[in-house]
Amino acid sequence: MKKQNPNRISELRLRRGWSQPELGERVGAHWVTISKLERGLMRLTQDWMERLGATLGVQPAELIADPPTVLTVYSRGNIDDGGLVDPIFDYEDAAIEDNAVPFDIEIGTVGSERTAWYFVSTENFYPFFRIGDLVRFTYRDNQSHEEYFGRLCLLHLDTNDKRVVIGVPNRGSDPGHFDIQIIGGAPLRNAPVKEIAVASMALFDPNVIRDEDGYPSP
């Protein structure tokens, strides 16, 4: 029978190395129910989305997200020391597609890696970002936190208030703790961090519909 409700339950389950019975035990359901949900033979209700999302560690909407859009961009050259641009070719003598280096990038909100977009609503990030910019952060599986040192990141703090902050992490004095340089704010010292996502894309002053206060309209 054709699957009626395409979803990512199986993908997310296998990413964690769980069998259908293991996921069923964790979510409190029989493995046959999990199988029917994965194949679209059973309706994926909001209640199921919330239960499965909480168990799999994703937002409910990520269970049914469409595949990401892939956009090919062409690099005209390299940015070198001193901010100097080293072009690959003479702009006036050749077409971009014939000479520049192509890169395929994912634009969608959910792909093989978890992503999340955030709207900048403060001028404290100037000159890096201004009010109205959108920044995408990517959660990458099986990547050491040290790989994010010195990069702009979204950091989930392992504290009672479960704060989430934007900053540049570096090694703290204790395992699992980081010194975080907060953009436009006071630094955090030896802060416990539960999860990290790296800034992977930014749209500067994107052409989106906004309300009278300047925020994106739903």
Buried (B, 14 or more C-beta within 10 A) or exposed (E): EEEEBEBBBBEBBEBEEBEBEBBBBBBEBEBEBBBBBBBBBBEBEEEBBEBBBEBBEBBBEBBBBEEBEEEEEBEBEEEEEEEEEEEBBEEEEEEBEEBBEEEEEBEEBBBEBBBBEBBBEEEEBEEBBEBBBBBBBBBBEEEEBEEBBEEBBBBBBBEEEEEBBBBBBBEBEEEEBBBBBBBEBEEBEEBBBEBBBBBBBBBEEEEEEEEEEEEEEE
